[in-house]
Amino acid sequence: MERVYLKKIINKKVMGNDGSEIGTLKNVTAELETGDLSEMVVHLNENSSGQRRYRAEGGYIYIPFSSLRSIRDYIVVDVRSM
């Protein structure tokens, strides 16, 4: 995967690979010891299918980076691995 800067993807829409709209990327978490990115912090849209489908903590869900499939106009994640 090519290098992508965080400031370029914050506030991008997050979609499932099944076409579902999940929410908007707001932050990421990292492992302090290794520097590896671990999770995407996604704010669920109020009217999106993601609001009904995924359990949220205060309106946010944490999606593992291993679920990431592509970053283009949208961030696409594999919903089966979430």
PyMOL Python script that loads the backbone (N, CA, C, O; Angstrom):
from pymol import cmd

cmd.read_pdbstr("""\
ATOM      1  N   MET A   1       0.848  -1.174   0.000  1.00  0.00           N
ATOM      2  CA  MET A   1       0.000   0.000   0.000  1.00  0.00           C
ATOM      3  C   MET A   1       0.895   1.239   0.000  1.00  0.00           C
ATOM      4  O   MET A   1       1.925   1.269   0.674  1.00  0.00           O
ATOM      5  N   GLU A   2       0.505   2.237  -0.741  1.00  0.00           N
ATOM      6  CA  GLU A   2       1.312   3.451  -0.827  1.00  0.00           C
ATOM      7  C   GLU A   2       1.201   4.281   0.445  1.00  0.00           C
ATOM      8  O   GLU A   2       0.280   4.086   1.238  1.00  0.00           O
ATOM      9  N   ARG A   3       2.118   5.186   0.640  1.00  0.00           N
ATOM     10  CA  ARG A   3       2.141   6.054   1.811  1.00  0.00           C
ATOM     11  C   ARG A   3       1.003   7.069   1.725  1.00  0.00           C
ATOM     12  O   ARG A   3       0.790   7.701   0.690  1.00  0.00           O
ATOM     13  N   VAL A   4       0.282   7.209   2.829  1.00  0.00           N
ATOM     14  CA  VAL A   4      -0.834   8.154   2.913  1.00  0.00           C
ATOM     15  C   VAL A   4      -0.671   8.935   4.210  1.00  0.00           C
ATOM     16  O   VAL A   4      -0.444   8.347   5.268  1.00  0.00           O
ATOM     17  N   TYR A   5      -0.786  10.246   4.133  1.00  0.00           N
ATOM     18  CA  TYR A   5      -0.656  11.082   5.313  1.00  0.00           C
ATOM     19  C   TYR A   5      -2.001  11.220   6.011  1.00  0.00           C
ATOM     20  O   TYR A   5      -3.039  11.377   5.369  1.00  0.00           O
ATOM     21  N   LEU A   6      -1.962  11.159   7.338  1.00  0.00           N
ATOM     22  CA  LEU A   6      -3.174  11.201   8.143  1.00  0.00           C
ATOM     23  C   LEU A   6      -4.014  12.441   7.852  1.00  0.00           C
ATOM     24  O   LEU A   6      -5.238  12.350   7.759  1.00  0.00           O
ATOM     25  N   LYS A   7      -3.376  13.590   7.707  1.00  0.00           N
ATOM     26  CA  LYS A   7      -4.140  14.817   7.475  1.00  0.00           C
ATOM     27  C   LYS A   7      -4.923  14.771   6.160  1.00  0.00           C
ATOM     28  O   LYS A   7      -5.880  15.525   5.985  1.00  0.00           O
ATOM     29  N   LYS A   8      -4.526  13.899   5.244  1.00  0.00           N
ATOM     30  CA  LYS A   8      -5.245  13.763   3.967  1.00  0.00           C
ATOM     31  C   LYS A   8      -6.486  12.879   4.083  1.00  0.00           C
ATOM     32  O   LYS A   8      -7.394  12.971   3.257  1.00  0.00           O
ATOM     33  N   ILE A   9      -6.527  12.023   5.108  1.00  0.00           N
ATOM     34  CA  ILE A   9      -7.658  11.091   5.199  1.00  0.00           C
ATOM     35  C   ILE A   9      -8.613  11.376   6.362  1.00  0.00           C
ATOM     36  O   ILE A   9      -9.714  10.826   6.400  1.00  0.00           O
ATOM     37  N   ILE A  10      -8.206  12.227   7.310  1.00  0.00           N
ATOM     38  CA  ILE A  10      -9.128  12.589   8.385  1.00  0.00           C
ATOM     39  C   ILE A  10     -10.357  13.238   7.751  1.00  0.00           C
ATOM     40  O   ILE A  10     -10.235  14.055   6.839  1.00  0.00           O
ATOM     41  N   ASN A  11     -11.523  12.874   8.236  1.00  0.00           N
ATOM     42  CA  ASN A  11     -12.833  13.344   7.759  1.00  0.00           C
ATOM     43  C   ASN A  11     -13.256  12.729   6.427  1.00  0.00           C
ATOM     44  O   ASN A  11     -14.229  13.181   5.823  1.00  0.00           O
ATOM     45  N   LYS A  12     -12.540  11.707   5.961  1.00  0.00           N
ATOM     46  CA  LYS A  12     -13.001  10.964   4.780  1.00  0.00           C
ATOM     47  C   LYS A  12     -14.113  10.015   5.194  1.00  0.00           C
ATOM     48  O   LYS A  12     -14.133   9.522   6.322  1.00  0.00           O
ATOM     49  N   LYS A  13     -15.032   9.763   4.280  1.00  0.00           N
ATOM     50  CA  LYS A  13     -16.119   8.807   4.508  1.00  0.00           C
ATOM     51  C   LYS A  13     -15.556   7.391   4.539  1.00  0.00           C
ATOM     52  O   LYS A  13     -14.647   7.055   3.781  1.00  0.00           O
ATOM     53  N   VAL A  14     -16.103   6.575   5.417  1.00  0.00           N
ATOM     54  CA  VAL A  14     -15.717   5.169   5.526  1.00  0.00           C
ATOM     55  C   VAL A  14     -16.893   4.324   5.049  1.00  0.00           C
ATOM     56  O   VAL A  14     -18.018   4.461   5.529  1.00  0.00           O
ATOM     57  N   MET A  15     -16.602   3.450   4.094  1.00  0.00           N
ATOM     58  CA  MET A  15     -17.624   2.580   3.500  1.00  0.00           C
ATOM     59  C   MET A  15     -17.212   1.127   3.703  1.00  0.00           C
ATOM     60  O   MET A  15     -16.026   0.806   3.773  1.00  0.00           O
ATOM     61  N   GLY A  16     -18.216   0.254   3.797  1.00  0.00           N
ATOM     62  CA  GLY A  16     -17.947  -1.173   3.836  1.00  0.00           C
ATOM     63  C   GLY A  16     -17.770  -1.697   2.425  1.00  0.00           C
ATOM     64  O   GLY A  16     -18.260  -1.089   1.473  1.00  0.00           O
ATOM     65  N   ASN A  17     -17.081  -2.811   2.278  1.00  0.00           N
ATOM     66  CA  ASN A  17     -16.901  -3.391   0.949  1.00  0.00           C
ATOM     67  C   ASN A  17     -18.198  -3.990   0.413  1.00  0.00           C
ATOM     68  O   ASN A  17     -18.240  -4.473  -0.718  1.00  0.00           O
ATOM     69  N   ASP A  18     -19.254  -3.961   1.224  1.00  0.00           N
ATOM     70  CA  ASP A  18     -20.579  -4.383   0.772  1.00  0.00           C
ATOM     71  C   ASP A  18     -21.427  -3.194   0.328  1.00  0.00           C
ATOM     72  O   ASP A  18     -22.606  -3.353   0.010  1.00  0.00           O
ATOM     73  N   GLY A  19     -20.822  -1.990   0.306  1.00  0.00           N
ATOM     74  CA  GLY A  19     -21.518  -0.786  -0.127  1.00  0.00           C
ATOM     75  C   GLY A  19     -22.177  -0.001   0.992  1.00  0.00           C
ATOM     76  O   GLY A  19     -22.754   1.056   0.740  1.00  0.00           O
ATOM     77  N   SER A  20     -22.104  -0.493   2.223  1.00  0.00           N
ATOM     78  CA  SER A  20     -22.737   0.206   3.343  1.00  0.00           C
ATOM     79  C   SER A  20     -21.917   1.429   3.742  1.00  0.00           C
ATOM     80  O   SER A  20     -20.687   1.410   3.709  1.00  0.00           O
ATOM     81  N   GLU A  21     -22.626   2.493   4.118  1.00  0.00           N
ATOM     82  CA  GLU A  21     -21.975   3.701   4.614  1.00  0.00           C
ATOM     83  C   GLU A  21     -21.809   3.542   6.115  1.00  0.00           C
ATOM     84  O   GLU A  21     -22.788   3.331   6.831  1.00  0.00           O
ATOM     85  N   ILE A  22     -20.580   3.642   6.594  1.00  0.00           N
ATOM     86  CA  ILE A  22     -20.318   3.413   8.012  1.00  0.00           C
ATOM     87  C   ILE A  22     -20.212   4.725   8.772  1.00  0.00           C
ATOM     88  O   ILE A  22     -20.873   4.891   9.797  1.00  0.00           O
ATOM     89  N   GLY A  23     -19.403   5.659   8.299  1.00  0.00           N
ATOM     90  CA  GLY A  23     -19.236   6.918   9.005  1.00  0.00           C
ATOM     91  C   GLY A  23     -18.078   7.719   8.450  1.00  0.00           C
ATOM     92  O   GLY A  23     -17.762   7.643   7.263  1.00  0.00           O
ATOM     93  N   THR A  24     -17.445   8.495   9.334  1.00  0.00           N
ATOM     94  CA  THR A  24     -16.364   9.400   8.953  1.00  0.00           C
ATOM     95  C   THR A  24     -15.152   9.144   9.842  1.00  0.00           C
ATOM     96  O   THR A  24     -15.277   9.061  11.064  1.00  0.00           O
ATOM     97  N   LEU A  25     -13.973   9.019   9.222  1.00  0.00           N
ATOM     98  CA  LEU A  25     -12.744   8.809   9.990  1.00  0.00           C
ATOM     99  C   LEU A  25     -12.424  10.069  10.787  1.00  0.00           C
ATOM    100  O   LEU A  25     -12.358  11.165  10.231  1.00  0.00           O
ATOM    101  N   LYS A  26     -12.226   9.903  12.095  1.00  0.00           N
ATOM    102  CA  LYS A  26     -11.921  11.045  12.955  1.00  0.00           C
ATOM    103  C   LYS A  26     -10.533  10.980  13.577  1.00  0.00           C
ATOM    104  O   LYS A  26      -9.947  12.015  13.894  1.00  0.00           O
ATOM    105  N   ASN A  27      -9.995   9.756  13.755  1.00  0.00           N
ATOM    106  CA  ASN A  27      -8.688   9.622  14.384  1.00  0.00           C
ATOM    107  C   ASN A  27      -8.174   8.208  14.150  1.00  0.00           C
ATOM    108  O   ASN A  27      -8.876   7.375  13.577  1.00  0.00           O
ATOM    109  N   VAL A  28      -6.968   7.939  14.586  1.00  0.00           N
ATOM    110  CA  VAL A  28      -6.408   6.586  14.541  1.00  0.00           C
ATOM    111  C   VAL A  28      -5.724   6.319  15.879  1.00  0.00           C
ATOM    112  O   VAL A  28      -5.348   7.246  16.597  1.00  0.00           O
ATOM    113  N   THR A  29      -5.570   5.033  16.199  1.00  0.00           N
ATOM    114  CA  THR A  29      -4.807   4.662  17.388  1.00  0.00           C
ATOM    115  C   THR A  29      -3.562   3.909  16.937  1.00  0.00           C
ATOM    116  O   THR A  29      -3.547   3.275  15.882  1.00  0.00           O
ATOM    117  N   ALA A  30      -2.520   3.994  17.757  1.00  0.00           N
ATOM    118  CA  ALA A  30      -1.253   3.338  17.423  1.00  0.00           C
ATOM    119  C   ALA A  30      -0.699   2.631  18.652  1.00  0.00           C
ATOM    120  O   ALA A  30      -0.981   3.013  19.788  1.00  0.00           O
ATOM    121  N   GLU A  31       0.090   1.599  18.403  1.00  0.00           N
ATOM    122  CA  GLU A  31       0.817   0.908  19.469  1.00  0.00           C
ATOM    123  C   GLU A  31       2.051   1.749  19.795  1.00  0.00           C
ATOM    124  O   GLU A  31       2.879   2.002  18.921  1.00  0.00           O
ATOM    125  N   LEU A  32       2.171   2.177  21.042  1.00  0.00           N
ATOM    126  CA  LEU A  32       3.280   3.049  21.426  1.00  0.00           C
ATOM    127  C   LEU A  32       4.640   2.380  21.272  1.00  0.00           C
ATOM    128  O   LEU A  32       5.607   3.026  20.869  1.00  0.00           O
ATOM    129  N   GLU A  33       4.719   1.109  21.585  1.00  0.00           N
ATOM    130  CA  GLU A  33       6.017   0.429  21.549  1.00  0.00           C
ATOM    131  C   GLU A  33       6.528   0.205  20.128  1.00  0.00           C
ATOM    132  O   GLU A  33       7.729   0.297  19.875  1.00  0.00           O
ATOM    133  N   THR A  34       5.613  -0.090  19.200  1.00  0.00           N
ATOM    134  CA  THR A  34       6.034  -0.423  17.834  1.00  0.00           C
ATOM    135  C   THR A  34       5.774   0.692  16.830  1.00  0.00           C
ATOM    136  O   THR A  34       6.419   0.755  15.783  1.00  0.00           O
ATOM    137  N   GLY A  35       4.823   1.575  17.153  1.00  0.00           N
ATOM    138  CA  GLY A  35       4.437   2.618  16.208  1.00  0.00           C
ATOM    139  C   GLY A  35       3.441   2.146  15.171  1.00  0.00           C
ATOM    140  O   GLY A  35       3.020   2.919  14.310  1.00  0.00           O
ATOM    141  N   ASP A  36       3.056   0.864  15.252  1.00  0.00           N
ATOM    142  CA  ASP A  36       2.088   0.318  14.296  1.00  0.00           C
ATOM    143  C   ASP A  36       0.707   0.917  14.528  1.00  0.00           C
ATOM    144  O   ASP A  36       0.270   1.072  15.668  1.00  0.00           O
ATOM    145  N   LEU A  37       0.026   1.250  13.435  1.00  0.00           N
ATOM    146  CA  LEU A  37      -1.347   1.729  13.543  1.00  0.00           C
ATOM    147  C   LEU A  37      -2.236   0.544  13.877  1.00  0.00           C
ATOM    148  O   LEU A  37      -2.119  -0.518  13.265  1.00  0.00           O
ATOM    149  N   SER A  38      -3.127   0.722  14.848  1.00  0.00           N
ATOM    150  CA  SER A  38      -3.946  -0.417  15.255  1.00  0.00           C
ATOM    151  C   SER A  38      -5.412  -0.267  14.881  1.00  0.00           C
ATOM    152  O   SER A  38      -6.020  -1.224  14.402  1.00  0.00           O
ATOM    153  N   GLU A  39      -5.995   0.910  15.086  1.00  0.00           N
ATOM    154  CA  GLU A  39      -7.426   1.073  14.818  1.00  0.00           C
ATOM    155  C   GLU A  39      -7.738   2.422  14.180  1.00  0.00           C
ATOM    156  O   GLU A  39      -7.023   3.405  14.374  1.00  0.00           O
ATOM    157  N   MET A  40      -8.818   2.438  13.418  1.00  0.00           N
ATOM    158  CA  MET A  40      -9.386   3.675  12.898  1.00  0.00           C
ATOM    159  C   MET A  40     -10.561   4.037  13.795  1.00  0.00           C
ATOM    160  O   MET A  40     -11.406   3.192  14.087  1.00  0.00           O
ATOM    161  N   VAL A  41     -10.615   5.289  14.230  1.00  0.00           N
ATOM    162  CA  VAL A  41     -11.719   5.760  15.056  1.00  0.00           C
ATOM    163  C   VAL A  41     -12.708   6.436  14.111  1.00  0.00           C
ATOM    164  O   VAL A  41     -12.403   7.466  13.510  1.00  0.00           O
ATOM    165  N   VAL A  42     -13.891   5.847  13.988  1.00  0.00           N
ATOM    166  CA  VAL A  42     -14.876   6.287  13.004  1.00  0.00           C
ATOM    167  C   VAL A  42     -16.127   6.776  13.716  1.00  0.00           C
ATOM    168  O   VAL A  42     -16.701   6.069  14.544  1.00  0.00           O
ATOM    169  N   HIS A  43     -16.543   7.995  13.384  1.00  0.00           N
ATOM    170  CA  HIS A  43     -17.797   8.535  13.909  1.00  0.00           C
ATOM    171  C   HIS A  43     -18.926   8.061  13.011  1.00  0.00           C
ATOM    172  O   HIS A  43     -18.930   8.324  11.809  1.00  0.00           O
ATOM    173  N   LEU A  44     -19.883   7.359  13.605  1.00  0.00           N
ATOM    174  CA  LEU A  44     -21.006   6.846  12.822  1.00  0.00           C
ATOM    175  C   LEU A  44     -21.932   7.979  12.418  1.00  0.00           C
ATOM    176  O   LEU A  44     -22.244   8.854  13.225  1.00  0.00           O
ATOM    177  N   ASN A  45     -22.367   7.959  11.174  1.00  0.00           N
ATOM    178  CA  ASN A  45     -23.354   8.928  10.713  1.00  0.00           C
ATOM    179  C   ASN A  45     -24.706   8.563  11.307  1.00  0.00           C
ATOM    180  O   ASN A  45     -25.046   7.383  11.390  1.00  0.00           O
ATOM    181  N   GLU A  46     -25.477   9.558  11.721  1.00  0.00           N
ATOM    182  CA  GLU A  46     -26.763   9.311  12.377  1.00  0.00           C
ATOM    183  C   GLU A  46     -27.714   8.502  11.518  1.00  0.00           C
ATOM    184  O   GLU A  46     -28.400   7.617  12.029  1.00  0.00           O
ATOM    185  N   ASN A  47     -27.771   8.780  10.240  1.00  0.00           N
ATOM    186  CA  ASN A  47     -28.740   8.123   9.364  1.00  0.00           C
ATOM    187  C   ASN A  47     -28.140   7.009   8.522  1.00  0.00           C
ATOM    188  O   ASN A  47     -28.797   6.491   7.619  1.00  0.00           O
ATOM    189  N   SER A  48     -26.909   6.642   8.805  1.00  0.00           N
ATOM    190  CA  SER A  48     -26.268   5.625   7.970  1.00  0.00           C
ATOM    191  C   SER A  48     -26.684   4.227   8.403  1.00  0.00           C
ATOM    192  O   SER A  48     -27.173   4.024   9.514  1.00  0.00           O
ATOM    193  N   SER A  49     -26.484   3.283   7.519  1.00  0.00           N
ATOM    194  CA  SER A  49     -26.750   1.890   7.860  1.00  0.00           C
ATOM    195  C   SER A  49     -25.796   1.427   8.955  1.00  0.00           C
ATOM    196  O   SER A  49     -26.109   0.490   9.690  1.00  0.00           O
ATOM    197  N   GLY A  50     -24.652   2.062   9.071  1.00  0.00           N
ATOM    198  CA  GLY A  50     -23.686   1.708  10.109  1.00  0.00           C
ATOM    199  C   GLY A  50     -24.218   1.931  11.507  1.00  0.00           C
ATOM    200  O   GLY A  50     -23.867   1.189  12.424  1.00  0.00           O
ATOM    201  N   GLN A  51     -25.054   2.932  11.693  1.00  0.00           N
ATOM    202  CA  GLN A  51     -25.609   3.233  13.013  1.00  0.00           C
ATOM    203  C   GLN A  51     -26.416   2.049  13.534  1.00  0.00           C
ATOM    204  O   GLN A  51     -26.363   1.750  14.727  1.00  0.00           O
ATOM    205  N   ARG A  52     -27.139   1.389  12.690  1.00  0.00           N
ATOM    206  CA  ARG A  52     -27.954   0.248  13.099  1.00  0.00           C
ATOM    207  C   ARG A  52     -27.145  -1.044  13.156  1.00  0.00           C
ATOM    208  O   ARG A  52     -27.495  -1.962  13.898  1.00  0.00           O
ATOM    209  N   ARG A  53     -26.100  -1.120  12.404  1.00  0.00           N
ATOM    210  CA  ARG A  53     -25.373  -2.373  12.207  1.00  0.00           C
ATOM    211  C   ARG A  53     -24.238  -2.610  13.196  1.00  0.00           C
ATOM    212  O   ARG A  53     -23.987  -3.754  13.576  1.00  0.00           O
ATOM    213  N   TYR A  54     -23.548  -1.559  13.619  1.00  0.00           N
ATOM    214  CA  TYR A  54     -22.352  -1.710  14.440  1.00  0.00           C
ATOM    215  C   TYR A  54     -22.572  -1.130  15.827  1.00  0.00           C
ATOM    216  O   TYR A  54     -23.223  -0.097  15.982  1.00  0.00           O
ATOM    217  N   ARG A  55     -22.028  -1.800  16.831  1.00  0.00           N
ATOM    218  CA  ARG A  55     -22.097  -1.275  18.194  1.00  0.00           C
ATOM    219  C   ARG A  55     -21.162  -0.083  18.304  1.00  0.00           C
ATOM    220  O   ARG A  55     -20.013  -0.130  17.864  1.00  0.00           O
ATOM    221  N   ALA A  56     -21.663   0.967  18.888  1.00  0.00           N
ATOM    222  CA  ALA A  56     -20.869   2.192  18.972  1.00  0.00           C
ATOM    223  C   ALA A  56     -20.640   2.581  20.429  1.00  0.00           C
ATOM    224  O   ALA A  56     -21.489   2.343  21.288  1.00  0.00           O
ATOM    225  N   GLU A  57     -19.493   3.177  20.693  1.00  0.00           N
ATOM    226  CA  GLU A  57     -19.161   3.752  21.991  1.00  0.00           C
ATOM    227  C   GLU A  57     -19.264   5.255  21.852  1.00  0.00           C
ATOM    228  O   GLU A  57     -18.364   5.885  21.296  1.00  0.00           O
ATOM    229  N   GLY A  58     -20.342   5.844  22.347  1.00  0.00           N
ATOM    230  CA  GLY A  58     -20.510   7.291  22.244  1.00  0.00           C
ATOM    231  C   GLY A  58     -20.561   7.785  20.816  1.00  0.00           C
ATOM    232  O   GLY A  58     -20.130   8.901  20.528  1.00  0.00           O
ATOM    233  N   GLY A  59     -21.089   6.958  19.908  1.00  0.00           N
ATOM    234  CA  GLY A  59     -21.196   7.346  18.510  1.00  0.00           C
ATOM    235  C   GLY A  59     -19.965   7.030  17.672  1.00  0.00           C
ATOM    236  O   GLY A  59     -19.929   7.341  16.482  1.00  0.00           O
ATOM    237  N   TYR A  60     -18.951   6.411  18.288  1.00  0.00           N
ATOM    238  CA  TYR A  60     -17.715   6.058  17.588  1.00  0.00           C
ATOM    239  C   TYR A  60     -17.534   4.544  17.593  1.00  0.00           C
ATOM    240  O   TYR A  60     -17.909   3.868  18.551  1.00  0.00           O
ATOM    241  N   ILE A  61     -16.956   4.020  16.518  1.00  0.00           N
ATOM    242  CA  ILE A  61     -16.538   2.624  16.502  1.00  0.00           C
ATOM    243  C   ILE A  61     -15.049   2.576  16.184  1.00  0.00           C
ATOM    244  O   ILE A  61     -14.489   3.497  15.589  1.00  0.00           O
ATOM    245  N   TYR A  62     -14.436   1.493  16.592  1.00  0.00           N
ATOM    246  CA  TYR A  62     -13.004   1.297  16.393  1.00  0.00           C
ATOM    247  C   TYR A  62     -12.828   0.139  15.420  1.00  0.00           C
ATOM    248  O   TYR A  62     -13.162  -1.004  15.732  1.00  0.00           O
ATOM    249  N   ILE A  63     -12.303   0.444  14.246  1.00  0.00           N
ATOM    250  CA  ILE A  63     -12.144  -0.552  13.189  1.00  0.00           C
ATOM    251  C   ILE A  63     -10.665  -0.906  13.076  1.00  0.00           C
ATOM    252  O   ILE A  63      -9.835  -0.018  12.879  1.00  0.00           O
ATOM    253  N   PRO A  64     -10.322  -2.186  13.197  1.00  0.00           N
ATOM    254  CA  PRO A  64      -8.907  -2.571  13.089  1.00  0.00           C
ATOM    255  C   PRO A  64      -8.328  -2.234  11.716  1.00  0.00           C
ATOM    256  O   PRO A  64      -9.010  -2.364  10.699  1.00  0.00           O
ATOM    257  N   PHE A  65      -7.080  -1.804  11.693  1.00  0.00           N
ATOM    258  CA  PHE A  65      -6.432  -1.484  10.417  1.00  0.00           C
ATOM    259  C   PHE A  65      -6.325  -2.701   9.515  1.00  0.00           C
ATOM    260  O   PHE A  65      -6.195  -2.559   8.299  1.00  0.00           O
ATOM    261  N   SER A  66      -6.378  -3.883  10.088  1.00  0.00           N
ATOM    262  CA  SER A  66      -6.335  -5.095   9.263  1.00  0.00           C
ATOM    263  C   SER A  66      -7.570  -5.217   8.368  1.00  0.00           C
ATOM    264  O   SER A  66      -7.561  -5.984   7.405  1.00  0.00           O
ATOM    265  N   SER A  67      -8.635  -4.465   8.681  1.00  0.00           N
ATOM    266  CA  SER A  67      -9.855  -4.471   7.859  1.00  0.00           C
ATOM    267  C   SER A  67      -9.766  -3.526   6.663  1.00  0.00           C
ATOM    268  O   SER A  67     -10.601  -3.589   5.762  1.00  0.00           O
ATOM    269  N   LEU A  68      -8.760  -2.650   6.647  1.00  0.00           N
ATOM    270  CA  LEU A  68      -8.608  -1.660   5.579  1.00  0.00           C
ATOM    271  C   LEU A  68      -8.360  -2.334   4.234  1.00  0.00           C
ATOM    272  O   LEU A  68      -7.489  -3.196   4.116  1.00  0.00           O
ATOM    273  N   ARG A  69      -9.131  -1.936   3.219  1.00  0.00           N
ATOM    274  CA  ARG A  69      -8.963  -2.507   1.883  1.00  0.00           C
ATOM    275  C   ARG A  69      -8.446  -1.480   0.883  1.00  0.00           C
ATOM    276  O   ARG A  69      -7.621  -1.819   0.035  1.00  0.00           O
ATOM    277  N   SER A  70      -8.908  -0.230   0.960  1.00  0.00           N
ATOM    278  CA  SER A  70      -8.396   0.789   0.040  1.00  0.00           C
ATOM    279  C   SER A  70      -8.702   2.181   0.572  1.00  0.00           C
ATOM    280  O   SER A  70      -9.604   2.382   1.385  1.00  0.00           O
ATOM    281  N   ILE A  71      -7.909   3.142   0.076  1.00  0.00           N
ATOM    282  CA  ILE A  71      -8.136   4.558   0.366  1.00  0.00           C
ATOM    283  C   ILE A  71      -8.099   5.280  -0.967  1.00  0.00           C
ATOM    284  O   ILE A  71      -7.052   5.376  -1.606  1.00  0.00           O
ATOM    285  N   ARG A  72      -9.224   5.775  -1.370  1.00  0.00           N
ATOM    286  CA  ARG A  72      -9.338   6.568  -2.598  1.00  0.00           C
ATOM    287  C   ARG A  72     -10.265   7.738  -2.271  1.00  0.00           C
ATOM    288  O   ARG A  72      -9.957   8.543  -1.391  1.00  0.00           O
ATOM    289  N   ASP A  73     -11.390   7.840  -2.965  1.00  0.00           N
ATOM    290  CA  ASP A  73     -12.385   8.857  -2.620  1.00  0.00           C
ATOM    291  C   ASP A  73     -13.016   8.540  -1.268  1.00  0.00           C
ATOM    292  O   ASP A  73     -13.414   9.440  -0.528  1.00  0.00           O
ATOM    293  N   TYR A  74     -13.103   7.249  -0.958  1.00  0.00           N
ATOM    294  CA  TYR A  74     -13.611   6.750   0.318  1.00  0.00           C
ATOM    295  C   TYR A  74     -12.562   5.830   0.922  1.00  0.00           C
ATOM    296  O   TYR A  74     -11.667   5.343   0.231  1.00  0.00           O
ATOM    297  N   ILE A  75     -12.688   5.604   2.214  1.00  0.00           N
ATOM    298  CA  ILE A  75     -11.911   4.556   2.872  1.00  0.00           C
ATOM    299  C   ILE A  75     -12.800   3.321   2.861  1.00  0.00           C
ATOM    300  O   ILE A  75     -13.923   3.359   3.364  1.00  0.00           O
ATOM    301  N   VAL A  76     -12.311   2.236   2.297  1.00  0.00           N
ATOM    302  CA  VAL A  76     -13.109   1.011   2.200  1.00  0.00           C
ATOM    303  C   VAL A  76     -12.538  -0.026   3.159  1.00  0.00           C
ATOM    304  O   VAL A  76     -11.337  -0.296   3.170  1.00  0.00           O
ATOM    305  N   VAL A  77     -13.441  -0.606   3.971  1.00  0.00           N
ATOM    306  CA  VAL A  77     -13.038  -1.637   4.926  1.00  0.00           C
ATOM    307  C   VAL A  77     -13.827  -2.916   4.664  1.00  0.00           C
ATOM    308  O   VAL A  77     -14.946  -2.880   4.152  1.00  0.00           O
ATOM    309  N   ASP A  78     -13.224  -4.038   5.022  1.00  0.00           N
ATOM    310  CA  ASP A  78     -13.876  -5.341   4.893  1.00  0.00           C
ATOM    311  C   ASP A  78     -14.783  -5.531   6.104  1.00  0.00           C
ATOM    312  O   ASP A  78     -14.296  -5.686   7.223  1.00  0.00           O
ATOM    313  N   VAL A  79     -16.093  -5.520   5.892  1.00  0.00           N
ATOM    314  CA  VAL A  79     -17.040  -5.592   7.008  1.00  0.00           C
ATOM    315  C   VAL A  79     -17.010  -6.948   7.703  1.00  0.00           C
ATOM    316  O   VAL A  79     -17.366  -7.037   8.878  1.00  0.00           O
ATOM    317  N   ARG A  80     -16.600  -7.990   7.019  1.00  0.00           N
ATOM    318  CA  ARG A  80     -16.556  -9.324   7.636  1.00  0.00           C
ATOM    319  C   ARG A  80     -15.434  -9.449   8.653  1.00  0.00           C
ATOM    320  O   ARG A  80     -15.496 -10.307   9.533  1.00  0.00           O
ATOM    321  N   SER A  81     -14.422  -8.620   8.551  1.00  0.00           N
ATOM    322  CA  SER A  81     -13.286  -8.730   9.477  1.00  0.00           C
ATOM    323  C   SER A  81     -13.317  -7.683  10.585  1.00  0.00           C
ATOM    324  O   SER A  81     -12.336  -7.514  11.309  1.00  0.00           O
ATOM    325  N   MET A  82     -14.423  -6.990  10.717  1.00  0.00           N
ATOM    326  CA  MET A  82     -14.539  -5.961  11.752  1.00  0.00           C
ATOM    327  C   MET A  82     -14.974  -6.559  13.075  1.00  0.00           C
ATOM    328  O   MET A  82     -15.123  -5.836  14.060  1.00  0.00           O
TER     329      MET A  82
END
""", "prot")
cmd.dss("prot")
cmd.show_as("cartoon", "prot")
cmd.util.cbc("prot")
cmd.orient("prot")
